[in-house]
Amino acid sequence: MRRSRSALPSRLLRVVGTLLLVAALGCSSTGSIFGTDAANREVLHEIIDRGTLRVGTSGTQPPLSMKNARGELTGMDVELAQALADAMKVELVLVETPFSDLLADLEAGRIDLVISSLTITPRRNARVAFAGPYLISGSLLLTRKEVVDSIERASALNSADRSWSALRGSTGEALILDLFPLATFVPVDDMETVVPRVASGEIDGLFADVPFVQYQLARNPGLGLAALPTPFTTEPLGVAVPANSPLFANLVQNYLNTLDYTGELMQMKMHWMSAGEWLSEMP
């Protein structure tokens, strides 16, 4: 004999009623049974609604991110940011941020993505997502000619008599601390301020991305600067996006793929990695 609905235990009825009430409240407060908490909202939706793309960059990593004589942010990373904003049909807002604070600002939602000569590493990728890479670089030592001539092997760099500098929070800093712990480490927030100190002998050298080192050698031919012939690392540079925004990460990757396929990305590299007219606009 089938049991009637009225015969269900009263305790079960109370549980079912409670679940239905919770579901109803959830639908009324969020508009969806899945819940669309604003704090966890896909960043791509916010960018579309806002009509702006907020890109964090340091402005201290030429020729990728730098300021010209007029104080304007420029460089390959800036051009890439503009290309992404144009593709999305939104306005680009550049947010100048110290390199060591970029990922924290991205996680806090103060910016939408980071394009700032940022190497894709496991530790960083555990915090944020990456699209790319859009450029392959590496850590190269910028120093003086006499230092290069005196170095017979890399182990000679690990000496208490040596002092090496790098951008705070960079892969160059990690390299120094890992491979040359005996040397004095000098962290900086603006690598260009270190170049005269390297030239004068106050600091023995600066570990930086290959494009930065090549830029300094081209800009300062009379300072006696030199670089080791081979980078210590091979590093993919990527665009950092929030970890909880897979749609946005997918869109950025698709746009990077398109820029690569059409040859526009290669044109950017050729323009900014060679001494063109833009060099005369630098301070």
N, C-alpha and C positions, 0 to 999 in steps of 0.2 A: 504494500500500500504506500503511495507517495506521500511524503511528509508535507503538510501545508506550510505556507510562508509564515503564518502566525505562530507556528510551532518552533521557529528558530529561537535559540537561547537569547535572552535579553542582553546578555553581555556582548554577544557577537553583533547584535543590532547597534549597540552603543559604539563599538569600534568602527563599524562601517559608517555610521553617521559622522563620527569625528573625522574620518578620512575624507568624506565628501565635503565637509565644511572647510578643511584645510585646502583642498583643491579649489574650492570656490573662492576662498580668500586669495589664493595665489593667482587665480585668473583675474580677479578684480584689481589687484595691485600691480600686476605686471603686464596684463593683456595677453598672456600666453601661458599655457600649462607647462612649458619648458622653462619659463622664467628668463627675462632679459635684463638682468641686473645691470644698471648703467656703469658700474665700476668695472664690469667684465665685458663691456660692449666692444665689438670688433672695431679697431681703430679706423679701418677703411670707411665705415659708416660715418664716423665723426668727421673725417676729412671731407667727405662728400657734402655733409650737412654744413660744415663750417666754410667750405670753399677755399681753404688754405692748406698748404703742406708745410709744416714746421720742421725744418732740417737743422740739426745740430752739427756744427763744425768748429774746429779750434781757431782757424785763421792764422796758425803759426807753423804750418807744415808745407812750405813751398816746395815744388810748384803745384801741389794739389789743393791746398787750402792756405790762403795768404791774403794780405791787404796790399793794395796798390798805393801809389803816392797820394791819392785822393782819400785814402782811408776806407776804400770799398773792398768788400770780400770778393776774391776772385780766385781762379785756378781751375784745375780739371775737376775737382770734387764739386765746386760751385757750378760749373757748366753741366755736370752730370745731374745735379740736383734740379737745375732749371729744366733740363730735358725731361726728367720724371714728372715735374709739376706741369709742364706743357702737355705731356701725354695724358695726364689725368684731367686736364682742363681746369686746373685750380691755380690760385696765386701762390708763388713761392715766398716763404718767410724764412730767412736765414737767422739762426739763433747762435751767436758767437758764444762758445762755451769752453772753458779749460778742458784740455784733452782728458785729464783724469776724472772729470765729472760727467762726461758724455753719457756713459752707460747708466749711471745713477739717474740722470735727468730723463733718459728714455724710459726707464723702469717706472719713474714717478709720473709719467705722462706729460711732462713739460715740453717734450718734443715728440714728433711722430717717427722720425728715423734719424740715423747718424751716417753721414758721409764725411769721413775725416781721416783718410789714410789709415784705416782701422783693420788690423790683421785679424783674420778669422782664426781663433784658437779654441781648443776644447773648453777652457775655463770660461771664456767669454760666451761661447755658444751654449754653455750651461745656464747662462743668465738671459740671453736674448737670442732671437733667430737672425739668420744672415741670408741675404740674397747675394748672388755673385758666384765667384769673384769677378771683379771688373778689371783688375790689374794684378800682376804678379810682381812682388818686390822682394826685399830681404834686408837684413841689418848689415850695414857697411860701416867701416871705421873711417871717420874723417879726422885727420891728424896733420902733422907737419912732415915735410919730406925727410928730414933727418931721422924722425922716429920710424918711418917706413923703412929707410935704409938700414936701421939698426935691428930690426925685427927679423930673426932667422926662422922662428917658428912661433905658432900661436901661443904656446905655453909661456913665452916671454912676457905676454901681456898680464899674466897673473903674478904681479909683483907689488910689494908694499911701496915701491918707489914710483908706481904709476897711479895716475888719477884719470878715471873715465867718467864721462857724463852721458846722460840720456834723458829723454822726455819722461816725466813722471807718469807711471802707470803704463808705460809702453813695453813692447817686446824687447826693445833695446835694454831697458832696465832689467828685465828678467834675465837676459843673456849675460849681462855684466855680473849680476849677483850669483848666477849659476856657475859660469865658467871662470870668473876672475874675482873670487871672494877676497883675495889678499889685497887687491887694489882699493884705492879710495873711490867711492862712488859719489858723484855729484848730481843729484836729481834737479831738473829744471822744468819750468812750465812753458818756456819759450826758447826753442833751440837756437834761434838766431842770435840771442844774447850771448851764447857760449862761443860762437865762432871767433870773435876777436880774442877771447881768452885762450882758445886753442892756438891761434896764430901767435900770441905773445909768449906761449909756453906755460901760462898759469895752470892750464889743464892739458893733459897729454892728448886727449882725443874725445870725440863724440860719436856714439853709436846711433845711427839714424837710418831711415829708409833710403834705398838707392837713389830715388829721384831727388831727395833733399840734398844728399851729398853731391850729386852731379850738378845741381843748381848752385850750390855754394862754390864749387870749383870754377864754374863759368862766371859767377858774379864777382869773384875775388881772385883774379889771376895774379895779383901782385903780393899776396899775403904769405906765399910760401906753403900753402896748404897742399895736402896730398891725401890719397886714399889707398887702402890696401886693395889689391887687384880683384879679390874675390869676396863676395858677401859671406857672412857666417851662417846665414839661414836663407831659406826660400819661403816666402810668405804670401799667401793669397789675401788681397785686400777686398773687403766686402762691405755691403750696405747693411747696417744693423737695424732691425725692426723689432717691435714688441713681441715677446714670446707668446702672448695669448691672441695673436692676430694672424692666423694662417691665411686668410683671404688676402690681406694686405701684402704679406710676404710673397704669396703666389703672384700677385699683380706686379710687384716690383721685379721679381725674377723674370717674368714674361717681358717686361719692358726692357730689361738689361739684355735679354736674348735678342730682342728686336733691334736694339741699337748695335749689337755685335753683328747681327746678320746683315744689316743695311750698310755696314761700314762706318757708321757715325762714331762708334766708340773708338775705332782705330784712328779716325781723324782727330778726335780729342787727344789721344795719346801722342800723336805726331806733333800736334800743335804745342802742347804743354811740355813735352819732353825734349824740345829743341829750343834753341835761343832765337825766338822770333821777335816780332814787334812788341809783344807784350812785355818783354824784358825791360824795355825803355820806360815802361809805366811804373816800374817798381821803385820804391824809395831808395 
